[in-house]
Amino acid sequence: MSEWVDEQTGRRIWVIDADSTRDWPDSPPWRSPKFGLLLLAEHVFDVESLARRALGQGLVWVSTWGPGCEAVDEDLDEILGQVDPGSRVDEAVLTTTHPAESLEEVLEFFIAAAEPAPAHVQACGAWVVLGVGAEFRDRVARALVKRGAREA
C-alpha cells in the first residue's frame, strides 16, 4: 500500500494492490471517517464482501473500471439498495462505471471530479484506489506522477 497527495486538489490517495477482494484492510490506515473508492479489476468478481466491509468503514463513493466493471457496478447498486434502502439523495453512496475510458482517464476523473453526496463532502478525506487481480500499482503510480501527485 502506498499513500499519495495530489497537489492540485490536496486529496490524499491510498493505492492498494490486491490479489483478491479479501485483501481489503480490516482496519483502514486512513483516519478520515468517509472515503471514496476507485475499484480497478482485470476480471468480474463477487463484490458483496468487499462492499459490505467498505460500507462499514465509511464508503461514500465508488467508481469501477476494467473488464466487466458494468456488472460489478450493478452488483454494488443492488447491495447499496439492500444495506440502506431508504437513504436520502443527499446521503446516498454514489457510484460510477467507466468501461470505455483508459485507466489514466478514470483516475483523473476520480481525483479531480468525483464528489460524494452533499452530506458526506466534509467528512470524505480519503480517496482509495484498489487494484484487484493484476499489478496496477506501477500504472497508477505513473499516472499519479504525471498528474503532479507525490508519494507521502
MDTraj code that builds the backbone (N, CA, C; nanometers):
import mdtraj as md
import numpy as np

residues = "MET SER GLU TRP VAL ASP GLU GLN THR GLY ARG ARG ILE TRP VAL ILE ASP ALA ASP SER THR ARG ASP TRP PRO ASP SER PRO PRO TRP ARG SER PRO LYS PHE GLY LEU LEU LEU LEU ALA GLU HIS VAL PHE ASP VAL GLU SER LEU ALA ARG ARG ALA LEU GLY GLN GLY LEU VAL TRP VAL SER THR TRP GLY PRO GLY CYS GLU ALA VAL ASP GLU ASP LEU ASP GLU ILE LEU GLY GLN VAL ASP PRO GLY SER ARG VAL ASP GLU ALA VAL LEU THR THR THR HIS PRO ALA GLU SER LEU GLU GLU VAL LEU GLU PHE PHE ILE ALA ALA ALA GLU PRO ALA PRO ALA HIS VAL GLN ALA CYS GLY ALA TRP VAL VAL LEU GLY VAL GLY ALA GLU PHE ARG ASP ARG VAL ALA ARG ALA LEU VAL LYS ARG GLY ALA ARG GLU ALA".split()
xyz = np.array([
    [0.0852, -0.1163, 0.0000],
    [0.0000, 0.0000, 0.0000],
    [0.0904, 0.1233, 0.0000],
    [0.0483, 0.2219, -0.0761],
    [0.1224, 0.3474, -0.0757],
    [0.0253, 0.4637, -0.0589],
    [0.0758, 0.5727, -0.0044],
    [-0.0050, 0.6919, 0.0182],
    [0.0501, 0.8050, -0.0678],
    [-0.0396, 0.8793, -0.1302],
    [-0.0043, 0.9892, -0.2191],
    [-0.0817, 1.1143, -0.1807],
    [-0.0299, 1.2299, -0.2236],
    [-0.1002, 1.3566, -0.2092],
    [-0.1086, 1.4192, -0.3477],
    [-0.2300, 1.4514, -0.3893],
    [-0.2497, 1.5186, -0.5176],
    [-0.2314, 1.6678, -0.4948],
    [-0.1329, 1.7264, -0.5611],
    [-0.1007, 1.8677, -0.5406],
    [-0.2122, 1.9602, -0.5884],
    [-0.2857, 1.9221, -0.6923],
    [-0.3891, 2.0092, -0.7474],
    [-0.5123, 2.0182, -0.6581],
    [-0.5535, 1.9066, -0.6015],
    [-0.6769, 1.9042, -0.5220],
    [-0.6513, 1.8952, -0.3720],
    [-0.5307, 1.8543, -0.3336],
    [-0.4997, 1.8319, -0.1925],
    [-0.5517, 1.6986, -0.1415],
    [-0.6120, 1.6202, -0.2291],
    [-0.6676, 1.4916, -0.1853],
    [-0.5565, 1.3933, -0.1491],
    [-0.5845, 1.3162, -0.0443],
    [-0.4938, 1.2086, -0.0021],
    [-0.5443, 1.0804, -0.0670],
    [-0.4527, 1.0093, -0.1311],
    [-0.4871, 0.8921, -0.2107],
    [-0.4070, 0.7731, -0.1598],
    [-0.4754, 0.6637, -0.1330],
    [-0.4102, 0.5390, -0.0948],
    [-0.4251, 0.4418, -0.2112],
    [-0.3152, 0.3765, -0.2479],
    [-0.3151, 0.2796, -0.3574],
    [-0.2886, 0.1422, -0.2975],
    [-0.3822, 0.0507, -0.3218],
    [-0.3722, -0.0854, -0.2684],
    [-0.3736, -0.1834, -0.3843],
    [-0.2706, -0.2673, -0.3946],
    [-0.2684, -0.3772, -0.4902],
    [-0.3162, -0.5018, -0.4177],
    [-0.4094, -0.5741, -0.4774],
    [-0.4667, -0.6909, -0.4100],
    [-0.4809, -0.8071, -0.5068],
    [-0.4589, -0.9263, -0.4564],
    [-0.4835, -1.0457, -0.5366],
    [-0.6325, -1.0733, -0.5467],
    [-0.7054, -1.0348, -0.4417],
    [-0.8499, -1.0544, -0.4396],
    [-0.9113, -0.9503, -0.3462],
    [-1.0427, -0.9459, -0.3431],
    [-1.1110, -0.8508, -0.2548],
    [-1.0912, -0.8866, -0.1073],
    [-1.0499, -1.0089, -0.0793],
    [-1.0229, -1.0489, 0.0591],
    [-0.9035, -0.9732, 0.1179],
    [-0.8238, -0.9088, 0.0321],
    [-0.7070, -0.8340, 0.0784],
    [-0.7422, -0.6933, 0.1268],
    [-0.8706, -0.6591, 0.1257],
    [-0.9124, -0.5283, 0.1761],
    [-0.8755, -0.5193, 0.3241],
    [-0.8186, -0.4076, 0.3695],
    [-0.7732, -0.3988, 0.5092],
    [-0.8877, -0.4067, 0.6102],
    [-0.8644, -0.4820, 0.7173],
    [-0.9622, -0.4911, 0.8261],
    [-0.9754, -0.3566, 0.8972],
    [-0.8643, -0.2881, 0.9063],
    [-0.8622, -0.1567, 0.9696],
    [-0.7918, -0.0608, 0.8729],
    [-0.8649, 0.0320, 0.8135],
    [-0.8031, 0.1196, 0.7143],
    [-0.6954, 0.2098, 0.7748],
    [-0.5892, 0.2366, 0.6993],
    [-0.4819, 0.3225, 0.7503],
    [-0.5172, 0.4716, 0.7464],
    [-0.6205, 0.5088, 0.6715],
    [-0.6610, 0.6496, 0.6672],
    [-0.7466, 0.6814, 0.7883],
    [-0.7404, 0.8051, 0.8319],
    [-0.8123, 0.8476, 0.9519],
    [-0.9464, 0.9133, 0.9198],
    [-0.9711, 0.9371, 0.7953],
    [-1.0949, 1.0013, 0.7529],
    [-1.2148, 0.9105, 0.7809],
    [-1.3248, 0.9664, 0.8323],
    [-1.4416, 0.8832, 0.8593],
    [-1.5144, 0.8373, 0.7325],
    [-1.4942, 0.9065, 0.6221],
    [-1.5582, 0.8704, 0.4945],
    [-1.4512, 0.8641, 0.3866],
    [-1.4756, 0.7816, 0.2840],
    [-1.3779, 0.7700, 0.1761],
    [-1.4455, 0.7322, 0.0450],
    [-1.3737, 0.7657, -0.0625],
    [-1.4134, 0.7250, -0.1966],
    [-1.3241, 0.6114, -0.2424],
    [-1.3767, 0.5276, -0.3316],
    [-1.3042, 0.4099, -0.3788],
    [-1.3082, 0.4029, -0.5304],
    [-1.1913, 0.3846, -0.5907],
    [-1.1804, 0.3523, -0.7327],
    [-1.1391, 0.2066, -0.7392],
    [-1.2268, 0.1243, -0.7915],
    [-1.2057, -0.0200, -0.7968],
    [-1.1610, -0.0589, -0.9367],
    [-1.0354, -0.1029, -0.9492],
    [-0.9780, -0.1464, -1.0761],
    [-0.9727, -0.2987, -1.0749],
    [-1.0229, -0.3623, -1.1803],
    [-1.0245, -0.5090, -1.1806],
    [-0.9959, -0.5621, -1.3199],
    [-0.9203, -0.6693, -1.3253],
    [-0.8912, -0.7313, -1.4541],
    [-0.9984, -0.8322, -1.4945],
    [-1.0910, -0.8626, -1.4042],
    [-1.1991, -0.9571, -1.4344],
    [-1.3185, -0.9282, -1.3430],
    [-1.4325, -0.9837, -1.3770],
    [-1.5524, -0.9703, -1.2945],
    [-1.5336, -1.0557, -1.1693],
    [-1.5804, -1.0083, -1.0564],
    [-1.5709, -1.0838, -0.9320],
    [-1.6895, -1.0501, -0.8439],
    [-1.7079, -1.1294, -0.7404],
    [-1.8152, -1.1059, -0.6432],
    [-1.7722, -0.9921, -0.5525],
    [-1.8445, -0.8833, -0.5573],
    [-1.8074, -0.7614, -0.4852],
    [-1.8780, -0.7491, -0.3496],
    [-1.9674, -0.8416, -0.3174],
    [-2.0508, -0.8254, -0.1979],
    [-1.9705, -0.8126, -0.0689],
    [-1.8765, -0.9011, -0.0447],
    [-1.7997, -0.8972, 0.0803],
    [-1.7223, -0.7659, 0.0919],
    [-1.6551, -0.7265, -0.0151],
    [-1.5804, -0.6004, -0.0149],
    [-1.6741, -0.4832, 0.0106],
    [-1.7863, -0.4793, -0.0585],
    [-1.8803, -0.3679, -0.0448],
    [-1.9303, -0.3561, 0.0984],
    [-1.9690, -0.4657, 0.1572],
    [-2.0225, -0.4610, 0.2939],
    [-1.9159, -0.4171, 0.3947],
    [-1.7928, -0.4673, 0.3781],
    [-1.6847, -0.4275, 0.4681],
    [-1.6517, -0.2796, 0.4512],
    [-1.6414, -0.2344, 0.3260],
    [-1.6075, -0.0942, 0.2991],
    [-1.7183, 0.0002, 0.3466],
    [-1.8431, -0.0398, 0.3280],
    [-1.9542, 0.0428, 0.3765],
    [-1.9454, 0.0614, 0.5276],
    [-1.9088, -0.0444, 0.5976],
    [-1.8932, -0.0357, 0.7423],
    [-1.7774, 0.0533, 0.7851],
    [-1.6858, 0.0805, 0.6917],
    [-1.5698, 0.1645, 0.7222],
    [-1.5868, 0.3078, 0.6711],
    [-1.7020, 0.3397, 0.6100],
    [-1.7274, 0.4772, 0.5692],
    [-1.7298, 0.5046, 0.4201],
    [-1.7469, 0.4034, 0.3382],
    [-1.7508, 0.4209, 0.1928],
    [-1.8665, 0.5116, 0.1519],
    [-1.8362, 0.6158, 0.0712],
    [-1.9408, 0.7075, 0.0249],
    [-1.9380, 0.7304, -0.1263],
    [-1.8384, 0.6766, -0.1949],
    [-1.8267, 0.6927, -0.3399],
    [-1.7558, 0.5702, -0.3957],
    [-1.8044, 0.5174, -0.5108],
    [-1.7354, 0.4067, -0.5774],
    [-1.7357, 0.4302, -0.7278],
    [-1.6165, 0.4258, -0.7873],
    [-1.6023, 0.4227, -0.9325],
    [-1.5438, 0.2867, -0.9681],
    [-1.5923, 0.2265, -1.0772],
    [-1.5393, 0.0969, -1.1198],
    [-1.4804, 0.1093, -1.2593],
    [-1.3749, 0.0311, -1.2854],
    [-1.3069, 0.0317, -1.4140],
    [-1.2509, -0.1076, -1.4413],
    [-1.2499, -0.1454, -1.5670],
    [-1.1913, -0.2717, -1.6093],
    [-1.2960, -0.3605, -1.6735],
    [-1.2524, -0.4745, -1.7289],
    [-1.3468, -0.5662, -1.7913],
    [-1.4571, -0.6071, -1.6936],
    [-1.5774, -0.5943, -1.7367],
    [-1.6895, -0.6328, -1.6517],
    [-1.7265, -0.5309, -1.5461],
    [-1.6717, -0.4094, -1.5538],
    [-1.6997, -0.3113, -1.4480],
    [-1.8477, -0.2748, -1.4429],
    [-1.9173, -0.2849, -1.5544],
    [-2.0604, -0.2536, -1.5522],
    [-2.1369, -0.3545, -1.4668],
    [-2.0998, -0.4826, -1.4765],
    [-2.1645, -0.5854, -1.3946],
    [-2.1316, -0.5656, -1.2474],
    [-2.0075, -0.5301, -1.2175],
    [-1.9674, -0.5047, -1.0791],
    [-2.0449, -0.3846, -1.0246],
    [-2.0602, -0.2797, -1.1056],
    [-2.1356, -0.1609, -1.0638],
    [-2.2821, -0.1952, -1.0359],
    [-2.3420, -0.2775, -1.1197],
    [-2.4811, -0.3193, -1.0966],
    [-2.4932, -0.3952, -0.9650],
    [-2.3984, -0.4847, -0.9385],
    [-2.3990, -0.5581, -0.8114],
    [-2.3853, -0.4618, -0.6936],
    [-2.2963, -0.3636, -0.7063],
    [-2.2791, -0.2641, -0.5996],
    [-2.4094, -0.1892, -0.5730],
    [-2.4749, -0.1455, -0.6798],
    [-2.6006, -0.0722, -0.6625],
    [-2.7051, -0.1581, -0.5924],
    [-2.7094, -0.2867, -0.6250],
    [-2.8043, -0.3767, -0.5592],
    [-2.7723, -0.3908, -0.4099],
    [-2.6453, -0.4066, -0.3776],
    [-2.6025, -0.4196, -0.2383],
    [-2.6335, -0.2911, -0.1616],
    [-2.6051, -0.1770, -0.2228],
    [-2.6337, -0.0491, -0.1578],
    [-2.7828, -0.0345, -0.1285],
    [-2.8658, -0.0797, -0.2206],
    [-3.0101, -0.0752, -0.2001],
    [-3.0552, -0.1654, -0.0867],
    [-2.9856, -0.2768, -0.0668],
    [-3.0194, -0.3683, 0.0426],
    [-2.9733, -0.3138, 0.1771],
    [-2.8542, -0.2550, 0.1801],
    [-2.7963, -0.2075, 0.3051],
    [-2.8687, -0.0848, 0.3578],
    [-2.9040, 0.0067, 0.2696],
    [-2.9678, 0.1315, 0.3125],
    [-3.0780, 0.1687, 0.2135],
    [-3.1889, 0.0947, 0.2160],
    [-3.2930, 0.1148, 0.1146],
    [-3.3618, 0.2506, 0.1202],
    [-3.3612, 0.3168, 0.2332],
    [-3.4320, 0.4440, 0.2458],
    [-3.3405, 0.5645, 0.2494],
    [-3.2165, 0.5514, 0.1995],
    [-3.1247, 0.6641, 0.2103],
    [-3.1738, 0.7840, 0.1299],
    [-3.1529, 0.9012, 0.1870],
    [-3.1884, 1.0245, 0.1179],
    [-3.0856, 1.0512, 0.0085],
    [-3.1262, 1.1254, -0.0923],
    [-3.0380, 1.1559, -0.2047],
    [-2.9106, 1.2251, -0.1580],
    [-2.9212, 1.3154, -0.0623],
    [-2.8028, 1.3888, -0.0175],
    [-2.7109, 1.3059, 0.0723],
    [-2.7507, 1.1809, 0.1047],
    [-2.6691, 1.0911, 0.1870],
    [-2.6301, 0.9633, 0.1135],
    [-2.6752, 0.9466, -0.0086],
    [-2.6544, 0.8213, -0.0818],
    [-2.5068, 0.7970, -0.1121],
    [-2.4706, 0.6692, -0.1195],
    [-2.3398, 0.6310, -0.1702],
    [-2.3511, 0.6341, -0.3221],
    [-2.2671, 0.7138, -0.3850],
    [-2.2745, 0.7316, -0.5291],
    [-2.1793, 0.6368, -0.6005],
    [-2.2207, 0.5911, -0.7196],
    [-2.1374, 0.5007, -0.7986],
    [-2.1283, 0.5496, -0.9424],
    [-2.0139, 0.5220, -1.0041],
    [-1.9948, 0.5470, -1.1471],
    [-1.9194, 0.4292, -1.2053],
    [-1.9382, 0.4048, -1.3339],
    [-1.8655, 0.2991, -1.4020],
    [-1.8030, 0.3562, -1.5283],
    [-1.6861, 0.3061, -1.5629],
    [-1.6068, 0.3657, -1.6708],
    [-1.5513, 0.2589, -1.7658],
    [-1.6384, 0.1923, -1.8415],
    [-1.5921, 0.0835, -1.9276],
    [-1.5136, 0.1284, -2.0509],
    [-1.5345, 0.2500, -2.0973],
    [-1.4741, 0.2923, -2.2232],
    [-1.3543, 0.3860, -2.2049],
    [-1.3184, 0.4163, -2.0813],
    [-1.2089, 0.5087, -2.0578],
    [-1.0787, 0.4353, -2.0272],
    [-0.9690, 0.5043, -2.0469],
    [-0.8391, 0.4486, -2.0100],
    [-0.8232, 0.4573, -1.8587],
    [-0.7298, 0.3837, -1.8060],
    [-0.7004, 0.3898, -1.6628],
    [-0.6643, 0.5334, -1.6237],
    [-0.5857, 0.5992, -1.7046],
    [-0.5450, 0.7362, -1.6758],
    [-0.6655, 0.8302, -1.6724],
    [-0.7593, 0.8132, -1.7648],
    [-0.8786, 0.8983, -1.7679],
    [-0.9662, 0.8778, -1.6445],
    [-0.9868, 0.7526, -1.6068],
    [-1.0723, 0.7267, -1.4901],
    [-1.0045, 0.7721, -1.3615],
    [-0.8734, 0.7599, -1.3537],
    [-0.8011, 0.8085, -1.2367],
    [-0.8114, 0.9617, -1.2285],
    [-0.7997, 1.0285, -1.3406],
    [-0.8149, 1.1745, -1.3453],
    [-0.9546, 1.2147, -1.2965],
    [-1.0573, 1.1471, -1.3464],
    [-1.1938, 1.1757, -1.3025],
    [-1.2072, 1.1546, -1.1521],
    [-1.1575, 1.0424, -1.1039],
    [-1.1705, 1.0066, -0.9633],
    [-1.1047, 1.1107, -0.8719],
    [-0.9882, 1.1593, -0.9111],
    [-0.9160, 1.2547, -0.8268],
    [-0.9695, 1.3968, -0.8425],
    [-0.9990, 1.4365, -0.9649],
    [-1.0321, 1.5770, -0.9896],
    [-1.1814, 1.6086, -0.9862],
    [-1.2679, 1.5103, -1.0159],
    [-1.4094, 1.5428, -1.0330],
    [-1.5056, 1.4660, -0.9423],
    [-1.4661, 1.3514, -0.8927],
    [-1.5574, 1.2727, -0.8094],
    [-1.5935, 1.3518, -0.6842],
    [-1.7200, 1.3561, -0.6550],
    [-1.7681, 1.4316, -0.5400],
    [-1.8788, 1.3506, -0.4725],
    [-1.8620, 1.3165, -0.3449],
    [-1.9660, 1.2396, -0.2765],
    [-2.0929, 1.3232, -0.2586],
    [-2.1991, 1.2579, -0.2161],
    [-2.3250, 1.3265, -0.1873],
    [-2.2992, 1.4371, -0.0850],
    [-2.3779, 1.5443, -0.0903],
    [-2.3537, 1.6618, -0.0051],
    [-2.3333, 1.6323, 0.1436],
    [-2.4039, 1.5362, 0.1981],
    [-2.3911, 1.5070, 0.3413],
    [-2.2539, 1.4500, 0.3776],
    [-2.1787, 1.4023, 0.2775],
    [-2.0505, 1.3361, 0.3044],
    [-1.9277, 1.4173, 0.2636],
    [-1.9469, 1.5292, 0.1979],
    [-1.8336, 1.6036, 0.1416],
    [-1.7305, 1.6400, 0.2483],
    [-1.7728, 1.6966, 0.3583],
    [-1.6788, 1.7421, 0.4607],
    [-1.6016, 1.6273, 0.5261],
    [-1.6656, 1.5127, 0.5426],
    [-1.6019, 1.4001, 0.6125],
    [-1.5197, 1.3107, 0.5205],
    [-1.5296, 1.3313, 0.3896],
    [-1.4599, 1.2444, 0.2939],
    [-1.3194, 1.2983, 0.2667],
    [-1.2228, 1.2436, 0.3390],
    [-1.0857, 1.2908, 0.3268],
    [-0.9889, 1.1875, 0.2740],
    [-1.0405, 1.0747, 0.2268],
    [-0.9534, 0.9696, 0.1741],
    [-1.0086, 0.9210, 0.0415],
    [-0.9192, 0.8993, -0.0527],
    [-0.9535, 0.8502, -0.1859],
    [-0.8665, 0.7286, -0.2102],
    [-0.9299, 0.6119, -0.2228],
    [-0.8590, 0.4847, -0.2250],
    [-0.8707, 0.4215, -0.3633],
    [-0.7558, 0.3796, -0.4173],
    [-0.7522, 0.3080, -0.5442],
    [-0.7173, 0.1640, -0.5111],
    [-0.8095, 0.0727, -0.5401],
    [-0.7888, -0.0700, -0.5137],
    [-0.7789, -0.1430, -0.6464],
    [-0.6617, -0.1974, -0.6742],
    [-0.6409, -0.2781, -0.7945],
    [-0.6505, -0.4245, -0.7586],
    [-0.7474, -0.4955, -0.8186],
    [-0.7717, -0.6358, -0.7853],
    [-0.7323, -0.7264, -0.9015],
    [-0.6471, -0.8229, -0.8721],
    [-0.6176, -0.9298, -0.9675],
    [-0.5113, -0.9000, -1.0704],
    [-0.4474, -0.7877, -1.0646],
    [-0.3390, -0.7557, -1.1580],
    [-0.2473, -0.6556, -1.0890],
    [-0.1311, -0.6394, -1.1446],
    [-0.0372, -0.5425, -1.0899],
    [-0.0706, -0.4042, -1.1439],
    [-0.1513, -0.3295, -1.0716],
    [-0.1902, -0.1958, -1.1129],
    [-0.1009, -0.0885, -1.0513],
    [-0.0265, -0.1247, -0.9483],
    [0.0473, -0.0250, -0.8707],
    [0.1361, 0.0635, -0.9584],
    [0.2157, 0.0049, -1.0470],
    [0.3061, 0.0849, -1.1292],
    [0.2305, 0.1750, -1.2258],
    [0.1234, 0.1232, -1.2854],
    [0.0441, 0.2057, -1.3783],
    [-0.0211, 0.3224, -1.3054],
    [-0.0747, 0.2955, -1.1883],
    [-0.1380, 0.4014, -1.1100],
    [-0.0319, 0.5026, -1.0659],
    [0.0834, 0.4560, -1.0203],
    [0.1905, 0.5462, -0.9759],
    [0.2352, 0.6371, -1.0902],
    [0.2536, 0.5810, -1.2100],
    [0.2933, 0.6635, -1.3258],
    [0.1883, 0.7709, -1.3548],
    [0.0613, 0.7325, -1.3497],
    [-0.0464, 0.8282, -1.3767],
    [-0.0515, 0.9368, -1.2691],
    [-0.0287, 0.8999, -1.1453],
    [-0.0287, 0.9984, -1.0370],
    [0.0875, 1.0965, -1.0519],
    [0.2056, 1.0454, -1.0841],
    [0.3221, 1.1318, -1.1035],
    [0.2982, 1.2269, -1.2209],
    [0.2431, 1.1733, -1.3295],
    [0.2147, 1.2559, -1.4465],
    [0.1165, 1.3682, -1.4099],
    [0.0249, 1.3413, -1.3223],
    [-0.0723, 1.4393, -1.2775],
    [-0.0126, 1.5419, -1.1821],
    [0.1023, 1.5109, -1.1243],
    [0.1666, 1.6029, -1.0305],
    [0.1508, 1.5631, -0.8865],
    [0.1015, 1.4435, -0.8602],
    [0.0893, 1.3948, -0.7227],
    [0.2264, 1.3497, -0.6739],
    [0.2410, 1.3459, -0.5434],
    [0.3668, 1.2986, -0.4857],
    [0.3378, 1.1926, -0.3799],
    [0.4287, 1.1003, -0.3668],
    [0.4127, 0.9974, -0.2646],
    [0.4371, 1.0605, -0.1270],
    [0.3475, 1.0296, -0.0344],
    [0.3576, 1.0895, 0.1000],
    [0.4604, 1.0185, 0.1835],
])
top = md.Topology()
chain = top.add_chain()
for i, resn in enumerate(residues, 1):
    res = top.add_residue(resn, chain, resSeq=i)
    for name in ("N", "CA", "C"):
        top.add_atom(name, md.element.get_by_symbol(name[0]), res)
traj = md.Trajectory(xyz[None], top)
